[in-house]
Amino acid sequence: MTPTLYLVLNAPGPDEAWFEGLLRWLVEGSPGAVRTRRLLALNAVLREHPRGPEWRARIRMVWSHTSAVRLLADTGLPVHHAFMRELLHRLVERFVPRLDPEADLCALLDRLPMGEEDALWMAALAPPLVEPWRELLALPPEAVWDAAQLLAYRATALGLARDLLGLAPDERELDSPFGGLPEAMAALRRGEAASWPELLAACRARLKTALDYLDRHGVSSELVYRLDLLEAHLRRMEELVSLAAGALDGQAFAAALVRQSAVQASFSGLVHSTTRRLARKVVEHTGQTGEHYIANTRAEWVGTFWSAAGGGVLTAFTAALKYDIAAAAVAPMIAGLAFAGNYTASFVVMQFAGFTLASKQPAMTAASLAGALEDRLPGRAMVDLVAGIARSQVMATLGNVLWTIPAAVLLGLIWWKLTGRPPLDPATAAHSLQGLHPLRSWTLPFAALTGVFLWMSSLAAGWAANWSAFRCLPQALAGHRRLIYWLGPDGAATAGRVVERHLGGVCGTIALGFLLGFMPMVFAFAGLPVEVRHVTLSAASLALCVAHGLATPGTMPWAGLAWGMAGIAGIGLLNFSVSFLLALRTAIDARDVDRKGREGLRRMLWRAFRDNPWHFIGPPAKT
């Protein structure tokens, strides 16, 4: 006997604390040779030492004295039936200590520092190492059946909840297979013949029907969480029935309990598993918007330019109003709201006028690219898709910049002719040019931050579209009695179509407007001089500086303008690349695209670009 093991086995104190100390001594060895040697030593001591029978009896007393029902029915399963309550519970559990009930095997397992590696170690143990513990830690059969029966009642309550029944609107409520779980479990416990496999398959088919309904009509993270919880209950009941029937080995079940306990304690795991389907649906809605930004024909390619030209002209007015707001003597919060309102109004007008803001495209088109990766499009089709994304982005950027600059210059000169004053005062013009310098200012990091904001706005657009689909909002508006009374049946139907087409885009533009306009004021309030740099707005600002130079002869800052153009190129590159890469990563994670597919796409695109770069920049070959 090793000295440490001797101290552990002879430790004073209550039986439960003694048993926990013994388990901690065992699991503190890293999974592998060290822990295996400790288990061998413990087995030898319990078998050969004169006090071995005493220690074995003590272990058996702890194990049999405490109720095993909670260990079997609760370990590794969420505590609450609501997603946010479970999220808060795990957050509190991680940082706030809790006094566990005495003689609670479930709480004991939660306290032990065990995870996936420990489960793998347990599952791989050789039979001679496990055999001494089979009888010592054998669970009473009645506890196994009690736990299975308890889970059956819980699953029935979950499965017959009103909102889950609403996911199968064509099914009679009491025909749900979840209603038969308690009776079937009781029959199994009595040894009577029961169609348990068929009932289990029907419950899982019902879960799939509910998830398919959510995929078609929009996803709720709360419902996804509860459906996942139902699946976990079904899986645990299946394991317990197999364990009671002798079809499942106790060693494999113990390893599964350890694995599920580690997963259940994970905060990030809960968020990822529950929001994965919501993220996928948000990405799908974003990708549907992104498909409209991809030019596959020459007509679409030219149309992208002129649509972006309209956005560029409108942005010139937005930039001019931005300077007027900045010159006004108002409180920072009011100024931030005014900036946000200016940007939001401009972006909403673009949305309904059919204009294009180039920087919104990357986050939208990245979702379309991830969808193509998941669908495993043929190589040539993937190249054509990426080429369509690239050429569309090039044309949209050119349309924005090449039209916003002359429009802003003309607007500034008109202002000068009408008022006799240049559009910007000298200090403002000098500050604007200095802020666009790519080397002597923070314009490039600010441009990267703006790319993050562009990506966040795309998520807001996808989330709003998903929420509308989940609520069936367009159909609800078309059939709303009061709306029909005010607008008539045709007007209500039109309102529904407008919401279906524009709600996601409008919510995305509102989010972008507040991120670009209000967030700098929030940073300033925190003492951080953080600004945003948007390529089209920055180009319009540079053009207003040009108008200032034209209005005041001899003051044209040619060197500053040249550096400003270089800064705008860098801003555009970072706006697009950061938002595209973040959106692509989000879409890939949501769609579970494998690494091999991504690597293959990268190599294929590089070869295609090297062989024919004009295919990614110039007009498409299609007519």
Secondary structure, DSSP 4 states (H G I P E B T S, - for coil): --HHHHHHHT--S-HHHHHHHHHHHHHTSPTTHHHHHHHHHHHHHHHHSTTHHHHHHHHHHHHHHS-SHHHHHHTTS-S-SSHHHHHHHHHHHHHS---PPTT-HHHHHHHS---HHHHHHHHT--HHHHHHHHHHTPPPHHHHHHHHHHHHHHHHHHHT-HHHHTTSTTS-GGG-GGGGHHHHHHHHHTT----HHHHHHHHHHHHHHHHHHHHHH---HHHHHHHHHHHHHHHHHHHHHHHHTT-S-HHHHHHHHHHHHHHHT-HHHHHHHHHHHHHHHHHHHHHHHHHTT---SHHHHHHHHHHHHHHHHHHHHHHHHHHHHHHS---HHHHHHHHHHHHHHHHHHHHHHT---GGGHHHHHHHHHHHHHHHT--HHHHHHHHHHHHHHHHHHHHHHHHHHHHHHHHHHHHHHHHHSS-SS-HHHHHHHHHHH-TTTSSHHHHHHHHHHHHHHHHHHHHHHHHHHHHHTHHHHHHT-HHHHHHHHHHHHHHHHHHHHHHHHHHHHHHHHHHHHHTHHHHHHHTT-------HHHHHHHHHHHHHHHHHSTT---HHHHHHHHHHHHHHHHHHHHHHHHHHHHHHHHHHT--HHHHHHHHHHHHHHHHH-THHHHS--S--
